[in-house]
Amino acid sequence: MTKDTRSAILAWHFVGNRLRDGRLVPPDGVTLEHDGPLALCQTGLHASRRLIDALQYAPGNTICRVRLSGQRLNARDKMVAARRTILWRIDAADMLAKFARLCALDVIHLWTPPPTLREWLETSNPRLRVRV
């Protein structure tokens, strides 16, 4: 882990309906500030340099492009900063579902799935989807 107080950095952050601390997700352009010590996975405003790294911490389907500034701690797959501003966001539910299907297809050769499942993974035809 490294400490960094240089210029702002662009990163990725997923959000659900609320932030992990219970606050509402702010509108784009509003800067959140954390007063106090920073600690990865504990306190501060988190994000990841790479979108694939941010995905493992995703509490929801909204992807935000963010700017982190102020004091920052960096780890391999995440960062925590004193300030985070959402620059823009998208609802990525459909994109994430497609990504999951493509990941499943990447390893489908490791087993023999039912033909209907293979077809659904390849086409995402809603008539093939099983509701649970």
Secondary structure, 3 states (H helix, E strand, C coil): CEEECCCCEEEEEEECCECCCCCECCCCCCEEECCCCCECCCECEEEECCHHHHHCCCCCCEEEEEEEEEEEEECCCCEEEEEEEEEEEEECHHHHHHHHHHHHHHCHHHCCCCHHHHHHHHHCCHHHCCCC
